[in-house]
Amino acid sequence: TDVGGKPCLVGIRTRGVPLAQRLQKKIGEIQGEEPALGLLDINLYRDDVSQISDHP
C-alpha cells in the first residue's frame, strides 16, 4: 500500500499492537496527522514448519 512517502507504523501481534496504536495517537497529537498503522502476525503456520526442520 502506498502511503505517499510518509512514515508508517507496524505493530507485531500481540503486544506490539497496543504500543503501535499508542505511538500512532501520540504522533497524531504532535504532528496533527496520525501515521498509517499496519499489523503483523509472525506466528508459524503448518506449512512453515517443514521449512524449519525435517522433524517438527
Secondary structure as the mmCIF struct_conf table of DSSP 4:
data_model
#
loop_
_struct_conf.conf_type_id
_struct_conf.id
_struct_conf.beg_label_comp_id
_struct_conf.beg_label_asym_id
_struct_conf.beg_label_seq_id
_struct_conf.end_label_comp_id
_struct_conf.end_label_asym_id
_struct_conf.end_label_seq_id
TURN_TY1_P TURN_TY1_P1 GLY A 4 GLY A 5
STRN STRN1 CYS A 8 ILE A 12
TURN_TY1_P TURN_TY1_P2 ARG A 13 ARG A 15
HELX_RH_AL_P HELX_RH_AL_P1 GLY A 16 GLN A 31
BEND BEND1 GLY A 32 GLU A 33
HELX_LH_PP_P HELX_LH_PP_P1 GLU A 34 PRO A 35
STRN STRN2 ALA A 36 LEU A 40
HELX_RH_AL_P HELX_RH_AL_P2 ARG A 46 ILE A 52
BEND BEND2 ASP A 54 ASP A 54
#
